[in-house]
């Protein structure tokens, strides 16, 4: 039997406790943790902007310049994958911290153990462990596409025909029941913790990883659109990050996902006919 964390109710008592827990960032007194996460996200965005500029210039001998040079040489598989996996991991941190922040703040608000800071760090670590696995798969996919000559230019973008297909497929996925089911779990921090609560630091990591899997199920095809707009395009990253946050925070049920889905299908169709 799992040992119950001191002060954290279980079963019906936990549900009653969660219902009384504060739900908004204004009512949870964890500003420092939120600021720290946002600072990490901001640093990641700065790194991505610098990387995009280094990729465009292809000059210099700094660390970022060497990373960008490695990402232009798919024939050297291991250096390419190392640089690309790092880039995708930084992208995941930059794009997903704003989306997961409400979940983290609610977790800190309802946690009653003495090691709240460690538990929060464990939850966040589990979340990004899941996204780290996705980053590795994305890096492998990028290497294969690049090695096959399917990514072009300094932005590493796919052809118009491939981009059109990606837009349509991503749009259809936005309208699918699977997307709706995953998004529902991401939009309700309280519901997630009531259904999936685990005690202790290991439990925090497991909950973070599980929530990360829901987020991946929700957003993986949006992330694949990076290949349509350019894997090194900060503008595309920012647009996708804004869409992901809007899906989670805007009211109106599944419509914040469905409206962009229809728009993506239209964009894909127009792109195909203009290619």
N, C-alpha and C positions, 0 to 999 in steps of 0.2 A: 504494500500500500504506500502511495506517495506521502511523504511527510508534508504536512500542511505548514506553510509559512506563517510565522507568528503574526497575528493581527489581520490575516487575509481570510475572509470567510469562504466557505465552500458550499456547493449545492445551492439550495434555495437562498441561504443567507448571503452567498456571494452575489447572486443575481439581485437581491434586494440592495446590497451594498453598492453595486455598480449603477443601479438606477438612481441612487442618491449622489453619485460621484459627479463632480463638476465636469462639464463637457467642452467648455470653450477655453481658448488660450488665455482669456482675460481672467478666468476664475481659477486656473491652476497656477500655483506659485513656483513656476519652474522656468523663469525667464532666462537664467544663465545657461541652462541646458539648451533651450531653444536658440539663443544667440550663438552658442558654440556650433551647433549644427548648421545654422545659416552662414556662419563664418567659413566653415569647411566647404560649404557649397559655393560661396563667393570665391574662395581661393581656387576651387576647381574650375570655375568659369574663367578666371584670369589665366589659368594654365591653358585652357582650351583656346582662348583668344590668341595667346602668344604662339600656340602650336599652329593655328591657322595661318598666322602671319609668317611663321618660319617656313611652313609648307609652300606658301606663295613665293617667298624670296629664294629659298633653297641656297642660302649662303650663311656663312658663320660656322663656328666650331663649338658652340655651346651644347649642353645636354639636349635641349629641345631640338636643336638643329640636327643632331645625330639621330634622335628618335625619328624625326620626319624623313631623314635620308633612308633609314632602315625601312620605313613604311612605303618607300617607292621602289623597293627591290624585292619582289616576291620570290625571286629565284633563291635568295638566302632565307630559307624557311624559318629557322629558329630565331634569328634576330628580328625578322619581320613579325612573327607571332608575338614575341616578347614586347615589342614596341606597340603593336596594335592592341594587344590585350590590356596593356597599361592605359592606352588612350580610351578604350571602351570602358574600363573600370572608372576612370576619372569622369567620363561622360555620364555614367550611371549615377555617380555621387552628385554631380552638378544638377542633373535633371530630376532625380528622384527624392532628394532631401526635402524640397518644398512639398512634395506630395505626401511623404510619410510623416512630416512634422506633426500634424494633428494627432496621428495615431500615437506617436511617441509621447506627446504631452498628456494625452489621456492616460496612457500607461503609467507615467510618473504620478499622475494625480490619484490613481486608484491603488497604487502599490503601497503597502503598509509595512514592508520589511525594513530593517535597519540599514541594509545595504542598497538603498534606492539608486545611488549613482552607478554602482556596479551592475545592478539589474538592468538599468536603462542602457548602459553600454553594451551589455550582453544582448539585449533585444535588438539594438541597432546593428550589432555585429552579425546576428543571425539574418537580419533583413538583407544586408549587403553581401553576405556569403551567398545567398540565393542569386542576387544580381551579379555577383562575381562569376558564378558558374555560367550565367547567361553571357557575360562579357567574353569569356573564353570561347564559347560557341560562336559568338558574333565575330570574334577575331579569326577563327578558323574559316568561317564563311567568307569573310572579307579576303583572306589570303587566297582561297580557291577562286573567287570571282576575279581577283586581280591577276592571278596566275593564268587564268583562262582568257585574259584580255577583255574582260567585261566591265572594268572600271576605268574611267578616263579622266585625264587632266589632274591638276593639283588638288581638286576637291574630291577626287576619287568617286565620281558619280557614274551611275549606270547609263546605258543608252536610253533614248527617249522611249523606245518600244518596251524595254524592260521596266523603266519607271512607270509607264502607263499600266502595265500589268500589276505592278506592286500597289499602285494607287487603288485600282479596282478591287484587288484582293483584300487590301486593308480596309477599304470602305465596306465591303460585304461582311468582313469580320466584325466591324463596328455595329452591325445590325443583327448579329447572331445571338442566340440564347446563351452561348458560352461566355461571350463578352459581357452580357448583361449579368450573368450569375457572378462572375469574378468581380465586376465593378460594384455590385451590391455589397460584397464583403469588404471592398476597399472603402466604400462610402460610409460605412457604419462602424466606427471604432468600438463603440459600446457593444454592439451586437457581436463583433468579432471576439472580444474578450469574454463575453458571457458564454460563448459557445466553445472557445478554444483555450481557456485559461490553463496555464501550467505554473506550478510553484517553483521557486528557487531560480538560481542563475541558469542552470541547464534548461529549465522550463522557459525562461525569458528568451534564451537563444532559439529554442525550438519554436516559440511563438513568432519571433522575428522572422525566422526562415520560412515558416508557414505563410505569414503575411506576405513575404517577398514572393513566394510562389503564386499567390493570388494576384499580386501586382504584375508578375511576368505574364500570367494567363490573360490579364487584362490588356497589357501594353506591348506585348512582344512584336506584333506586326507594325505598330506605330514606330517602334525602334528600327525595324527593318526598313522603314521608309528613309532612314538615313542614307541608304544606298541610292535611293531615287533622287534625293536632293543633294547628295554629296556627303560622304562619311566625315569630311573635315569641315563642313559648313556649320559655323556657330549659329548663323541665322536659322538654319533648319532645326538645330538642337533647341534653340530658344523657343521656336514656334511649337515644336512637339512638347516641350516641357510645359508651356502655357496651356496647351490642350489637355495634357494629363492632369494638371492641377485643377483646371476648370471642370473636368469630368467628375472629380471627387468632391468639389466644394459647391458647385452651382446646384440650386434646387431644381426640381422638375423630373426626378426619376431618371429613366434611361435616355432622355432627350439630349442632354449635353454630349452623349456619345453618338446618338443616331444622326443628329444634324450634320456633324462633321463627316459621318460615314457616307451620307448622301453626297456631300460636297466632294469627297474623295473619289467616289464613283464617277461623278460628272467630270472632275479634273482628269481622271485616267482616260475616260472616253475621248475628251478633247485632245489630250496629249497624243493618244494613239492616232487619231485622224490627222493630226498636224505633223506627225513624225515622217 
